[in-house]
Amino acid sequence: MQFGYVATQTIPYMRGHDKILWIEYIVTKEKYRQQGIATVLIKRLKDYAKGHRIDSIYATINPDNTASIELHEKAGFNVKNWKIASLRIED
């Protein structure tokens, strides 16, 4: 049974870091939220990073998603606001 998932990618170099782990998504099914599942997923990511000599973990968090902000702060992340840049390509 799947309660949640995390999608990540390893980036070999970014902003002075030799190797980072980028969290694209961390999701817990709604009926299983507030049970520590996302906290366990982040702990496993930290363990993975340590085992693979990754020196930082980054995530993009919507500033309106208070649950995600609280989760990341609880896990020790330094959470800052984000901005979106987009470009629409038209014919």
Residue pairs with C-beta under 8 A, 6 or more apart in sequence:
2 29
3 28
3 29
3 32
3 35
3 37
4 26
4 27
4 28
4 29
4 32
4 37
4 38
4 41
5 25
5 26
5 27
5 41
6 23
6 25
6 26
6 27
6 41
6 42
6 45
7 23
7 24
7 25
7 26
8 21
8 22
8 23
8 24
8 45
9 21
9 22
9 24
10 19
10 20
10 21
10 22
10 52
10 54
11 19
11 20
11 21
11 22
12 18
12 19
13 19
14 20
14 58
17 55
17 56
18 55
19 52
19 53
19 54
19 55
20 54
20 55
20 56
20 57
20 58
21 45
21 48
21 49
21 54
21 56
21 57
21 58
22 57
22 58
22 59
23 45
23 57
23 58
23 59
23 60
24 60
26 38
26 41
26 42
26 59
26 68
26 71
28 35
28 37
28 38
33 67
38 71
39 71
39 74
39 75
42 71
42 72
42 75
43 75
45 57
46 57
46 75
48 54
49 55
49 56
49 57
57 77
59 72
59 77
60 82
61 68
61 69
61 72
61 79
61 82
62 68
62 82
63 69
63 81
63 82
69 79
72 79
73 79
